Amino acid sequence: MSTLSERILGAPAGAYVDREVDIAFAHDGTGLLTREALREMEVERLPHPERLRLIFDHIVPANTGMTATLQAELREYARSSGIELSDAGGGICHQVMSEGVVRPGMIAVGADSHTCTLGALGAFATGMGATDMAAIWASGATWFRVPETIAVRLSGRLDGAAEPKDVALAYVAKLGMEGATYRALEFVGDGAAGISMDGRLTLSNMAVETGAKAGIFYADGVTVRYLAEYGVTASPQTPEDCRYEREVDIDLSGIVPLVAVPPRVDTVREAEEVAGTHLDQVLVGTCTNGRYDDLAQFARVVRGKRVAVRTLVVPASRAVLARAIASGVLADIVDAGCMVMPPGCGPCLGAHAGVLGEGEVCLSTANRNFKNRMGVGGDIYLSSAATAAASALAGEIAVPEAV
């Protein structure tokens, strides 16, 4: 019996295969590099532009004249080549692609390391470099070594103030930052069914923080209902009794609010152990936790109160922003004294809009806390949206209560 990666790629683990790619995308940063590689390859015509996407999300809106000029050139290339463009304000590439574009059984490749996010939809989704992406755009296909698979077996249900982000931090801590290098993580077990699609996207997103090639959930009723909201018909995928290289067991009922302390994602502590740590900034958003569930949870905690530290909230897409406006979630966030940024990556990568100063400390719902990532000399702690909300109110890391 085969793992889901083996079934989608059509070969056993360890085999090398050439496969057509169903969807391939780049963002405003890697898109420029992809375009340059295509020039060097002297590729003028793309054989399958309908399978390609360009998504402006990393530095939006443009922060300098040079950035604006380069983005204008990329817009023109998208128009002339027939590539569908999601322009500034549309949202983060992984979120945009999850909104009815990527479907179960697809092979999806993005020129961004967190493309593994889309495995939450039952697809084989992985990140590649810009040169590899250029080759895919030029040919419509690429090669893979079919990865061995590690099962992350979930049991029970989340309780109290724990969220899927805490589960993600828990499995990263168990595996370590190199513990799943070039493996696929397969999220299985009775507990998987109780995780919402927003939560699954969070869990799949952080697979690359263990070195994994992919992080995959089997499509089930949750997947089918989610895609139906976008007018997409999908069928469930039935797990087989396959052999895994390794299994990691996580009892969801035992998960508590966690925090990754700088400068490593796998250095994880219970939130109460680091409670009281001074904060200069809180960031809620990114491709890990900028979805509606995250914003709604944050709003429930801060509703009727005022944050004690500068707090940035970045919706993951225009659709998420629109839903937050319609439901009143955004009003609660603004009334609490938070700043709302345009949909996109925001300050996560340290390009602009919320970078840290020397010695400043940020609690972020992002996926990476490496030294100097959000600004030279700043420290980054990682948490769930609920922990971020409680901490924003306190002005220091705080343990959230169940909401």
N, C-alpha and C positions, 0 to 999 in steps of 0.2 A: 504494500500500500504506500501511497505517495504523500509527501507533505504538500501544502498548498503551493509553495514555490515550485516544487517539482511538477505539479499538475499544470500550472500556468505556463512554465517554460518548456514543458514537454520532454524532460530528461531527468535522470537521477542526479543526486548531489555529486559534485565533482566533475560532471561532464561539461564540455565547452560546446555552446550552441550559438548559431546565428539566428536571430529572430527579427521579424518585422515589429516595429514599435507602433503602438496604437495612438499614443499622444506624446509629444515632446515639447518642452517649453524652456524658456530662459527669461530672466528678469532684466531690468535696465542695466545692471552691472555686467552680468555674464552674457547678456545679449550683445553688447558691444564687442566682447571678446569673440563670441561666436561669429558675428558678422565679419570681423577682421580675419578669422581663420578661413572663412568661406572665400574671401578675396584672395588670400594666399593660395587656396586650392583652385582658384579660377573657376568657381562654380557660379554660374549666372542664373540658372533656372532650377528651382526646387521642385522635385517630382511630386511631393505630397504636401502642399502648403495647408491643406485642410486639416492635417494632423498636428499642425504646429501652433504655438501660442507665444506671444511676447507679452510680458506682464510687468508694468512699471510699479515697483513697490519699495525698493530699497532706499532711494533718495528722492522722495516725493513729498511736496513739490520740490523742484530743483533748488539746491542751496547756493549755487554760484552760476555765473554766466557760462562758464565752460561746461558745467553739468547740463545746463539747459540746451546748449548747442549740440552736445553729444546725444541728448535725448531726442532732440528734433530730427537729427540724422537717422536715429533708429526708428522713429515714427514713419519717416518717409520710406525707409527700407521695408517696413511692415506693409505699407500701402502698395508699394510697387511689386512686392513679391507675393502678395495674397495671404500673408500671415495674419491671423486674428490678433488684434491688439486690445489688451486691457490697460487703459491709460491711467495716469496718476489719479489716485482717489478710488480706483476700482477695488483695491485691496491686495493682500499678500498672495503671492502666487499659489501657495499650497491651499489656502482657503478658497480662492477663486476656482481652482481646479476641483475642489471637493463639492462645489455647488452645482451638481448635475453634469459635470464633464467626465470625470473618471468614474468607471463602473466596475463591478466585479469581473474578474477574469482578464482585465486589461493588463498590458505591459505599458507602464507610464514611466517616462524618464524626464528628469528636470535638471537643469544646470544650477543646482543648489543642493547642498548636502541634506536638507530636511525634507526632500521629496519623499522620503520614507513615510511621511505623514499620511499619504494617500493610500497606504496599505490598510488603513482602517476600513476602506470600502471593499476589501476583498480583492484588491489588485496587487500585482507585483510592481512596486513603485520604488525607484532608487535614484540617487543623485549621481551625476557625472560631471566632468570638467567641460569647459567651453569648447576645447578642441574636439573631444568626443561628440559633443552636441552638434558641432558643425558637420561632422561625418554622418551623423544620423539625419540631419536636415538635408544633406546632399544625396543620401541613399535610401532613407526610409527605414533603415535597419541597423542593428549593431550586434556585437557578440557579448555573451555572458558566460561566466562560469557559474553553474547552478550551485547556490550556496547550501551548505549543511544547515540544519535548522535546530534551534534551541526552543523548547516549549516554555513559555511563561504561563504556568497553570494557575488560574485564578479561581478561588473558592469563596463562598460566603457573599456578603454584601457590605458596602461601605456604611459606616455608622458615624454618628456624631458630626464633627466638623471636618472629617477627612474627605478629600476629593480625589478624582483621578490623577491630578498632578502629584499628589502625595504617593500614589501607587507607582507612578513613573519614577519618582525619586527613589522609591524603595527598590525597584528592580535594577536601576542603574547602580545603586550602592551594592547590591548583591553581586552583580556581574562585573562591576568595575569598568573603567573607561576603555579598556582594551579586551574585555572578557568575551566579547561576541564578534571579534573582528572577522569581517567577510562572512558572517553567518546571517541567517534570517531568524528573526524572533517571531514565533507564532503564538498569539494570545489565545489560549484555549481554557476549557474548564467551565463548570456551571456558573462561575462568577462573571464570565465574559458577557453573558446574555443580559446582565443587569446594568451594564455600562452604556450610557447614552452615546450617540454618534459623536457629539462634541467631546465627550470623555475619551472615546476610542481614538479620535484624531490626536488628542494630547498624548496618549500612551504610545501610539505609533510614531509620533513626532520625535520622541526622545530615544528611539532605538539607535539612531546614529551616535548618540552619546556613549554607547557601549562599543562602538566600532562596527555595528551591524550594517549589513547591506540593505535590509528591509525589515519592516515590522508589520505583521499582517494579522488581521482578524478575518474569520470566515464570515461571508455575507449571510445574514439571517433576517429575521423579521424586522429588527431594528434598521438594518440596512435598506431593506425593501421599502419600508415606510418613509425613511429619510429621503431616498431618491425619488419616491413618488411625489414628494412636495415640489420637485423640480421637473415634473412631467416625465420622469424616466422610469421605465419598467425594468425591473431586475428580478433575478431568481436567486434563492438561497444556495449556498455551497455547503455540502455535507462533509464534515470531517471524516477522515478515514483512520483506521487503526494503524498509524504509521510509526516508524521508529525514529526517535529524536536522538540527536547527538548528546543532549543534556536536557534536564528538566529543572526549572526553578519554580518552587511552590510559594504562592503568596495568598494568605488568608486575608481577604479584604476587611473582615470584621475586626482584625487586629491592627489595621492601619490607623495612625494618628497623624496630625499635622506635622510635616517635616520641612526642614530647610537645608539646602545645600550651601555650605560655607565656602568662601573663596580660598584658593583659586581653582578648585576642582569640582566637577559636577557629582562625582561619586563620593565626596566627603559630606556625608549627610548626617544631620543631627535632628533629634526631636525638637520641635519649635520651642518647647519650654526650656530646653537646655541653653538656647541662645537668646531667650527673651530678655529684653532690656538693652539689647544692642542699639546704639544710637543710629538714626537714619537721617539722611539729608534729602532723599528722594525715594518715591515709590513709583514703579512702572507696572501698569496692568495692560497686557496686550501681547503682541508678537504672534508668530505662527504656532506657539504652544498654547497660549491661553488668552487669545483675543476674540474668542467666539461668544455667541450670545449667552450661553450658560454661564460663562465666566463673568461677563459684564453684569448679568442679572444677580449672580451671587454676591459680587462686590457691592452692588447697589443695595441689596437687602441688608448688608452689614452697616453701610454708611448712611442709610436713609434717616433723615431728620437730625443728623449730626454734622460736625465739621472736621475735616482732616487737619492734622497738626503739622504736616510736612508737605512740601510741594509734591503733588501727585499727578502723574500723567496717565491718561487712559486712551488707548489706541485700538479702536475696533479693527478686527481682522479683514473686514471687507465692507463695501458699500451696503450689501444686503444685511450684514450684521448691524451696521449703523442705523439703517432704516427701521429694522425691527426694534432696536433699542429706543429709537425716537417714538415709534408708535405705541410701545408698551409703557412708556413713562420711565423706563430704566435710565435713559440718558438724563432726564430732568433731575432724578434723584442724585446722579453722579455730579452734575453741574452744581446743584444746590449745596452739595457737601463741600464745595470749594475746589473741585478737581479741574484740571485742564484737559480738554478733549482734543486729540490730535486727528489729522486726516487718516483714513484707513491706509495702512501700510506697515512697514517694519519699524518706523519711528526711530527711537534712539538705540534700539537693541544692538546694532552693529557699530555704534559710535560715530556715525557719519555726520549727523546733525540732529537738532530738535531734542534736546534733553541729555546731552553728554555730561559726564561727571567732571568735576574739577579735582585737583590734587587733594587727596585725603578724604574726599567725599565718599559716602556710603549709600548704596541703593539696594532696596529690596525689590526684586523683579520677578514677574511670572514667566520670564523667558527660559531658555534651555541651556544657556552657557554663562559661566561666571569667571571666564579666564581673565587673568590680569591684563589691564589696559583695554579690555574689549569696549567698554562704554566711555572711555576717556582715560587718558594717561594719569595714573596715580589713584584711580578710584577703585573701590571694592564693591563687589556684587554678590548679594545673597539671593538665592532662588527659592520661591515658594508658590503655593496655590493662590488663587484669587481671594479666598476667604482669609488666609493668613495675611495677605497684602492689605486687605481692607482693615482688619483689626490693627495692623501695624501703622497704617496711614493715620488712623484716629489717635493712636498713642504717641506717634512720633518716634517710635522705637519698635523693634521686633516684638510682637505680642502673639499670644495663643488665641486663635479664634474660638468662639463658642458655636455650638450647633445652631443653625438657623433653619 
